């Protein structure tokens, strides 16, 4: 039986998602293998990549005609040196607190974890990030302290728009 051009096109479109799913699955599997072998380094490189991409997006959203490459490098370094390794420690600590200290392992424990994360880790990391960026820019400590005082609450409040939903997935499905 001969297929019409439309039928052939629809058939090839239908098979592409399956092929893409295999590629995505293989990439996730490869990432998980590397993560298992070297968790801190993998998380450092992952955070560096995400922070660099995030800064590029932020600069474009701010209307920058030319990207500030040093700003991108600072964000990349903050992700690599700070966020990746510290997040690794934080999530392991958080799991230990809830599973071993409190003995909370039921499905609902994701909600106290999110509250704990948003009231402790979020302000801590935001301030470490401000300190790291300020230090990389050689800002005076009074300027950095002023940035911390001015931005801590707004950053945490702004983060509440995204992170609780993201952390329901993080704390619910992703192993540390």
ABEGO torsion letter per residue (X at the ends): XBBBAAAAAAAAAAAAAAAAAAAAAAAAAAAAAAAAABAAAAAAAAAAAAAAAAAAAAAAAAGBABBBAAAAAAAAAAAAAAAAAAAAAAAAAAAAAAAAAAGBABAAAAAAAAAAAAAAAAAAAAAAAAAAAAAAAGBBAAAAAAAAAAAAAAAAAAAAAAAAAAAAAAAAABBX
